[in-house]
Amino acid sequence: MDTLNFHTLYTNDQLSDTTITQIILVIYPNGISKASFNNNKQAIEIVSITTDDTTQYMQEMFFNDLMDKHLLTNKELITHIFIAPEQGMVIPATLHEPSLAEQWYRSINFVPKHHLIHQCPINNEEAMYMMHYPKYLLQTIDTHFENALVKPLASSFINATHPNNTSISVHLHNAYCMLTHFDNGQLQTHQILHNHTLQEITAQLNIYLAEKNNYTIAVATNDTNINARDLIASYFGDQMQWMPVHKFYQQLAACE
């Protein structure tokens, strides 16, 4: 059976007010991150809880045990739940028809029988984000967090303002990587990678950036691998922008 691995990603010891008034969760295929904030929306603590299995969502029994022991305390303070799917894709709103979109999604992705397909508007309803995840996730959220806003994690990248050049948002969570590629503020590619090394991720970035001179790479990570920042910077230098973990979660907490 999988074991739980706890990593404290951030603790703010300088705050005068450490009263928790808001919590957000990010659910990954192999774990959950939990960020707590005070009344001024300053991050108090950010904790990552992962399992040994990095290739698929946690078993329902294991997930429920995690919920009971670590996530139901102060559940009324949870305002946002972001889901980082195993797979996800973006469809322009003008081309979206729910039943046909689901058929198409199933034709190009393997969707287990116990998973459901979630279709969610993003980018001010200009596009639809499609992803799939186990039914028990939705059942648990509906049961315990009925007042929380549920969104795909990708919405935090796609809804952000992007510069008028080539820009790529990179989000790392242990063996999970989400890449979102823009040209002149327009979404070009959204890709999710599993169990890729940092070298393989930088190779993929080089494919996106072939023959590009003016670009930026924004990197946010929950990864405890201390080499991530230095390795990516060694490839891209000053064109890499590093987002501290508390800034990333404050950005998530501000999502509407």
CORSULZI-V547475 format. One record per helix or strand of 2 or more residues. SS is the DSSP state (A for helix, B for strand). FROM is the first residue (numbers start at 1). TO is the last residue. Records with the same first field share a line. If there is no record, write none. Layout:
SS: FROM-TO  FROM-TO
This chain:
B: 5-11  22-28  31-37  43-50  78-83  88-92  115-122  127-134  149-152  166-173  176-183  186-194  215-221  240-243
A: 60-71  75-77  93-95  98-108  135-144  155-158  198-208  227-239  245-253
